[in-house]
Amino acid sequence: MSTAVVLLNWNGTEDTLECVASLREAEPGMHLVIVDNGSRPEGLAALREGLGALGLAVLARSATSRR
C-alpha cells in the first residue's frame, strides 16, 4: 500500500517545508503533492528552492490563484 499526501500552501513556506521534511522522514516513499494557493512571489520562489533541496520538484498552483 502506498501513501499520498496533498499539502496546501499559502504564504507558509517554512511551515510547509518542515511538514514535507517530516513526512519524508516518516515514510520516504510517499507521494507528495504541494499546491500553492497564491503565495507572494518571494515565498513561492523560496518554496521551490526548498523543495529542490529536498529532492522534490513538483509544485502545483491553484487554478484560481491570482498571482
VENHURA-V643878 format. One record per backbone hydrogen bond with DSSP energy under -0.5 kcal/mol. CO is the residue of the C=O (numbers start at 0). NH is the residue of the N-H. Records with the same first field share a line. If there is no record, write none. Layout:
BEGIN
CO->NH, NH
END
This chain:
BEGIN
2->30
4->6, 32
6->8, 34
8->36
11->15
12->16
13->17
14->18
15->19
16->20
17->21
18->22
19->23
20->24
21->25
22->26
26->29
29->31
30->4
32->6, 34
33->35, 59
34->8
35->61
39->43
40->44
41->45
42->46
43->47
44->48
45->49
46->50
47->51
48->52
49->53
50->55
51->54
56->58
59->35
61->64
END
